């Protein structure tokens, strides 16, 4: 699972899931009664007092003050009275008034939409007070909280708990939840699509440096991240990778622009995989050109004179986005470049945004690549589109065994400027396994049938004098990485947090 990383740290622990509760059809003292209104006033005051007790700093004080202003806004109480007068019970009156206030903020635009989430959270707090619900009891052992969002009151209560990390389904790297997590020094990954599938007790790895969340990781992954945590604890400062004698470039895999600075701090020599999905997932409409340019230019600005490889939208979900047409064809239906070909307007807008971002940061070496091409013709189409829009370096990801045949590879390498091997999907499809239902061990990439294909791709790219990188999880496994280097790969791209450990093992 991938989202926007907040912070630079890693967390390993069991999941504790918490979903914000909404009202139930229950009344306190009868619809519209004076005692009902008094109880609502009391609940509003209790929540306000809790906010007043929250330990705030320069990063969070504005959030808390804004929330208190909402609670004490006469217009909110007037709205509650109107709902009561219309026959709503106490909880429905509160819910209706807060939802109405949130909708007003949402309609004002992106900045105010973030405040709308705070308003909805406040409504739930007031309803909980009305219902007499007690504060949640956190686990006594270290845990990673999985929630829809977390506000100041919860964050304040969590400070006394054994929490080691936070995963949320909503928010962004600049959301209030992210700001609160950053201020408390809590590693977090926000806006994680599919986090609702995580259940209590699941073993998790949270990597805020790359925006990744691993559910029930294997022992190899656990070992890599435990080692990375030890390195982090030992240095207690910026974990800059020292200059090394490896014959490859060490790049970072990123899920959002918020992780770019962290990647530099860990010593990344560029970006080998920038996933653009976060801009699209969970949205009802495609992100605007302006939104995309802003996100891409933020990443490019962090890596002047270095390579940043951006992968255009890659779908890996059974739930197609509402603004995309389906591309049902074969076993790769609704995946990879095939899905983008069915939605040319979305693809063209993304390439245009990348071209505009390149003009903003001309010193950065922007490379763009198409996900999961299945034919040489798809590679030809993508490269032509990218070049036409002024994007000089265009390549493709090698992720399916069909394109690892020598003749197909030669056709692809004749038109692309580089290739990148996605070991996760290539391993899955070569071995005929479903990594969503049966996660593949990282070591599976070293099985002869998989490694044979990887060696062929690398040797073919070398013959055509084209750069070839590895950006799958296997790149961070020292044993596999050494084999890739021996074969002649030109770059390895991994989670920023794993770079120090990888250098230590390979040098």
N, C-alpha and C positions, 0 to 999 in steps of 0.2 A: 504494500500500500504506500502511496506517495502523497505528500502534501507540502505545505510551506514550512520549512524549518525555522525555529526560533531559538537562537543561542548557538553554542558550539559544542555542547556536551552530548554524552551518550547516557541512556538509562536502560537498565535491564531489570525486569521484574514482572510480577503477575498483574494482569489487568483487573481493575475494579471499575465496573461500568456504572455511570450515573446519568440518568436522563431527567431533564427538567420536567417536573410535573405540572400539568395544567389543572384547571378547576374540574370538580365533579358536580353533578346536579344535586346539590345539597344546600340547605338554607340555614341561616343562623337564627333569625328571629322573625322570619316572614318577609315576603317581598315588600320592599319599600318602607319598612317600619322604621320609626325613629331609632329604636335600639339597634337595628341593623346598620343604620348610618353611623351611629356612635361606635359600633364595633369596627366598622371600616376605618373611621378616623383613628381609632386606637391602633389598628394594624398598620396604617400609613405611618404613624408616629414611631412605632416599634422598629419598622424597617429603616426609617430615617435615623434613629438613634444607633442602629447597628452600623450604618454607613459612617456616622460620625466617629465611631470607635475604630474604624479601619486605619491601620498604620499606613500613612500615605507619604509619598515623596514627590519630587518634581515631575516624575513621569506619570504618576497616577492621580495627583490631586485634582487636576482638571476633570478627569473622568468622574471622580466621586462627587465633586461639587455640582457637575451637570446633572447627575442622577438625583441628587438632593433637591435641586431646583425643580425637577419634574415632580417629585413627590409633594412638594409644597406649592405647586402651581394651582391657583384658584380654578383655572379652566378645567383641570383634571377632576377636581371635586364636583364641579358643576356638571360635568359629563356623567359622573357616577350617579348623581342625583337624578339626572334625566333618565338613565337606564332603570333606576329604581322606580321612578314614577311611571314608566312604561310597563311595569310588572315583573322586571327581572329580579331574581333573588340576589343576595349579597355577592356571591362569588361571580355570577354572570354579569352583574353590574360592573364589578371591578375589572373582570376580563374584557368586557366590551369597551370600557373607557380606555384601558391601556392599549388595547389593539387599535383603537381608533387613533390614539396619539401616535402610535408606532407607524401606522399607515400614512399619516400626514408627513412624518419625517422621511419615510421611504420615497414618497412622491417628490421630495425636494432634491433628491440626487444622491450620489455615491457617499459623500462625506456624512450626510445626515442619516443615510440608510444604516450606517454603522451604529449610530446612536439609537436607531430603532430597535436593535437587538437588546440594548441596555434597558429600554422601556419595557419590552416584553418580559425580560428577566425580573424587573421590578414588580410587574403585575403578578408573576408567579410567587414572588416573595410575599406579597401582601395576601394573596389567596392562601398560602401556606399558614400564615398567621391566623387568618380567619378560621381555617380548618383545624387549627390546633396541632398541626403536624410538628413533630419534634425535629431538631437538627439531625442531619444524617450522621451516622456513626462510621467513621473511617476505619479501615483495617489497621490492626496493630503491627503488621509486618510491612516492610517496604512495598509499595505498589505504584503502578502507573495508572493514573486516572484517565478513563475514556468517557468523554462527555460531549454534548452538543456544543456547549460553550461554558465558560466559567467567569463569573463576575467578581467584583471586589469583595463581597461578603464571603463567598465560598473561598476565594483565594486567601482571605485573612484567616478563615478557619483552618484551611489546609496547611497554613504555616506551622500549626501545632501537630500535624499528622506525620506519617511516615512516607509521604508522597516523594517519588524520585523522578517522575516525568508526567507529561500531560499530552493527551491526544484529543483533538476536537474535530467534529464533523463540519463545523462552520468557521467563519472568520477568515482573515488573511494575515499576512506578515505584519500589517500595520493596524490590525483590528485591536479593539480594547482588550480582548482576551490575550492576544500576543504581547501587548504592552505590559499587562499585569504579570504575565509569565516571565518576561525579560527582566522586569524590575525586581522580581523575587529570585532571580537566578535559576529558574526552573526550566530545564530543557523541554521543549515542546515541539509538536508538529501539528499545525492547524489545517483546517479544510481538507481533511482526509476522507475521500469518497470511499464508502464501504466500511467505515469504522463501526457502523451499527451491527456489523456481522461479528465483531469481536465480543466474546462472552467472558463473564467473570472467571478468573483463574487461568485464562490463556497466558502462556509465556510470551513476552514481548521484548523486542529490541527496539528502542526508539533512538534514531540517529538524527539529531537536529541539524547536523552539518550538511546533510544531503536531503532532508525532508522525507526520509524513509521510515516505515514501520514494518517490522518483520513479525509475523504471527507464527508461533510455534517453530522457531528457527532450529536448524540442525546443530550438532555439536561443533562443526567447523565454524559456522557463523558465530556461534556463542563464543568460541575460543578467540576468534579474530577481534570481536568487539570487547571482550574482557581485557585482552592485551592492550587495545586502544585506550581503554579506560585507565589502565595502569600508567600508560605513557602520559596521559593528560594529567593525572594526579601528581606524577613526579615533576612535571615542568611547572604546573600552576600558572602558566602564562601563555603567550602565543606559541603554538606548537609549530614552529617553522622548520620545514624539512631542509636539512643541510644539503649543500651541493653534493652531488653523487656522481659516480662514474658509469652509471647505467647507460646503455646505448639507446635508450628510449625516452620519450617525453612522458612525464607523469601528470595527467590531467585529472580534473574533478568531475564527478557526476552531480548535477544540481537539479532541483525541482522547482526553484523559484529564484528571483533576483535577490531575495533576502539572504540567501546562502552564499552569495558571491564573495563578500568580504571575508567570511569565515574560510572559504576555500583558499583565498590568498594567504590568510594567516597560517594555514596548515602547510603552505608551501606549494600549492598547485601551480604548475607551469602553464596552465590554460584550462579550458573546459572541454572535455571530450564528449560530454552528453548533457545538453540542456533540454530538459523535458518541458514542452510547452503546454501539456495537457491541463495544468492547473488553471489556466485562463479560461478553459472551455467547460470542464467537468462541473456538473451540478447547475449549469446555467440554462435558462430558457431560450436565450438568443446568443448568437455568436458574439464574442467580444468585439468592440469597435476597433477601428484602425488606430485611433488615438491610444486606447488602452494597451494594445499590443506594442506599439512603438515605444511607449513609456517603459513597459516591462523589459523588452529586448535591449533598449538603450542603457538601462540600468546595469545589466550584466556586462555589456560591451565596455562600458566606462570603467569597470573594475579591472580590465585586462588589456591595457594599452600595449601594443607591440606583441601581443600573444594571440594564440589561436583560441577561438570560441566556436565550438561546433553545436549548432542548434538543430534539433530534430523537429520537423513540422509535426502537427497533430498526429498522435498514434493512439488509436482506440484499442482498449483491451478490456472491454466490458460487455456483458450480455444485455445491458440496457442502453440502446443507442440514444444519443443526445437528441432532444426534440427538434432541433433546427437542422439536423442532418438527414439526408435520404439514406435508406438502407442500401447496402452493397452486397446482397446475398449471392455469393458465387463460390462454390467449393468449400473446402475445409477452412479457408482463411476468410470466410464471410465476415463482413463488417470490421475487418482488421486492416491495419497497415495502409499502404498507398492505394490499395483498391478502394478503400472507403473514401479517400480524398478525391480520387478520380470521379466518384459519383457525386461529389460536391465541389465542383471546380471554383465556385465563387468564394468558398471558405479558403481553399488552398491559395488562390490568387491573392486574396486579402492578406493572408499570412506572409506570403513571399514579398508582397509590396511593403508590409510593415517592417520586415527584416531589412529590406533594401533601404528604407528611410532611416532605420536605426543605424545602419552602416554609415550613412552619410553624416550622422550626428557624431559618430566615433570612428573617423576614417583610419586612425592608427591601429585599431584592433583588426586582427585577421579573422573576419567572419567566414565560417564555412557552414553551409546548410546541407541537411541530408534528409532523404525520404525514408520512412520506416517500412520495413518488411516488404520490399519489392519481391515479386514472384516471377517476373519475366524481364528479359533484357529490354523489351519495348517500354515497360514502365520506367526503367532507369533512363531511357532515352528521352521520354516525355518530361520527366522531372527536371533533368539537367537542362533541357531546352528552355523550359519555363523559367528556371532560376537565372540562367544566363541572359535571357531576354530582358529581365528586370534589373540587370546590372549586378547580380550576385556572381562573383567571379569563381568561387570554389563551391561546386555542387557535387554531392556524393550520395551514396545509398547505404542502408544497413543490410548486411547479409544475415538473415535470420531463419531461412527455410532451406532444407536440403535441395530443393529443386534448382536453386540458382548456384549450387556448389558444383555442378557438373562443368567440366573443363571448357566445353564449347560455349555454354551460357556465360560462364565467368569471363571468358575472353571478350564476348560481345559487350558485356557490362563494362569491363575495364577499358574498353576502347573509347567509351563516351563519358565516363565519370572522371572527376578530379581526385577522388579518394573513396575508400570504402571503410566501413566500421562494422566489426563483427559483434552482434548481440548474442552472447553465449547462452543467455537464459532461454530465449525462444528456440534457438538453434538446437540446443540440447533436448528440449521438450519434444520438438517435432521429429528430430532424428530418432529418438528413443520411443516415440509414439506414446508419450505419457501426458497427462493433464496436470500441470503444476499447480492449478487452482485447487484441485481436489486432493492431489498427492504431491506436496512440495518436493522438488528434486534436491538432493544433496548437492552442494557445490562441487564435490568431487566427481559427480557424474560426467562433468565435462571432459574428464580424462579417460573416459571409456574409448576404446580404439575407434569405434564407428563415428564418434563425435570429433575426436582429436584429428582423425584422418581428414575430415572435411576442413577443419580449421587450418591445418598445415597446407592443404591444397590452395585455400583462399589466399593465405599469406604468400606462398611461393608464386602464385599467379600475379598477385599485385606487385611483387618485387620484380618479376619479369617485365611488367608494363611500367615500371618505375613510378608507381602510384602509392601514396601513403596508405597504410592499413593499420587500424587501431582495434583494440579490444575494449568494449565499454560495458560488458556484462559483469555480473557479480564475481565470476571466476577470475577477473583481472586482479582482484584483491587477495586471492589465495596464492601465497608465495610459491607453492609447488607448481601450480598451473601457470602462474605469471612467468616463472623461469623458463618453462617450456615454450611459451609464446615468444619470449625474447630470443631463445635459441632458434626458433623458426624464422625470425627476422621481422617481427612486428615493430612498427615505428612508434607506437604510443600505447599506454595503458591508462584507462580512466576508471577511477574508483571513488568511493565516498571520501570526502576530505578527511574525515576523522581516521580513516584507515591508512592514509598516506605515510605517516611516520613509521608505523609498524611494518609496512611493506618495504620501505627503504632499508630498514634495519635488517630484514630477513634476506634481502637480495644483495646487499653490499657487504 
